[in-house]
Amino acid sequence: MWFRRSWVRAPYSTLNKRITPFWGVIFFRVNTFINYKIIITMKNRDFGLLILRLTVGLLMIPHGINKMIHPEAFDFVRGTVEAKGLPLFIAYGVFVGEIIAPLLVVLGFRARIGALIMFINGVATLYLAYSDKLTALTGHGGWAPELPALFFLGALAIFFTGAGKYSLSHRNLWD
């Protein structure tokens, strides 16, 4: 180094008394305000899980509310269930998978159970609405069932990791 380390660690008043290179003073001033070690090594798994939970859950809830408010949206789900020859009560599972389970995930209360329900709901969506488009691409080059896949794969990640410590309960096996 072309400047002595003691100059950088010295208090600013003693630094002015010495004859130091210009860059040593600049380095001292920048280093006192920014601790790069903290920024580079800053990892917070629990905060990342909170962001994932809020994103997956809060973006899913309006889909379920839309099906509650607009009967034609739920009629589409009912029609696809009937077209596949499945019992009609399965269509009502969309409310559990798109309203109740995301609320559990967002709140972090039994988030793994809610995430598992959301994952099953996403797989059911792929089977019912996208079974003929599983290998299709959109006009922009994206995968046709991209949106449901983002939801159910995000839910799968929450299922495997748990809710994290920023949740209503995080000490149970299903949190």
Steps between C-alpha positions, in 0.01 A plus 500: 500500500620850429351638823540370851206320654549693824414819312165357399412380847620815673244755613433770244667772708832312513466417132508870414824548693684241295602538142285242327430423139175647369340161435567389856281781629227415248518132596473590867194717446316243285592214727359675808154533345463172312582165649534278195535181701151542640347572159670210322440239769146610585273198464157471650325180406194582709448838335529335159237246600273782616531668159430169325198430722354847450558490124349158440212545743396859432514453123286185518219637718350733233459200268279330758309818583432550128343154485282585801383836367452409133296182450615464138859450619390218728281360223815457289656292779181300539482443125857373478442264793187363335676471163768279657232279655589581860250550785364853526603551865863513384426836337435651844855411603610806304379718788710304749804507270473865400365675811542298821837337427663828383376669819671228703819552299493880533439489874753225552258285698534139388661637186628163384146359496376806313789474255426131440135584428611776261736256327222243454273779372768601248546145375122471465502827302764358267292186449165672456579818309844445341518127423492569126757783526774345716762531227362814335666840496329838502547765233777654711691174537388420853364166615120498467425385859768730639283688750352192670845342503648802678230476764517128564880477484528793743257316726713186467805698611309624807390144573860378508650796689224591742380848590809634673513688829300800377168318527217454746628161603831346405569227753258237370589238239240646263623859522 
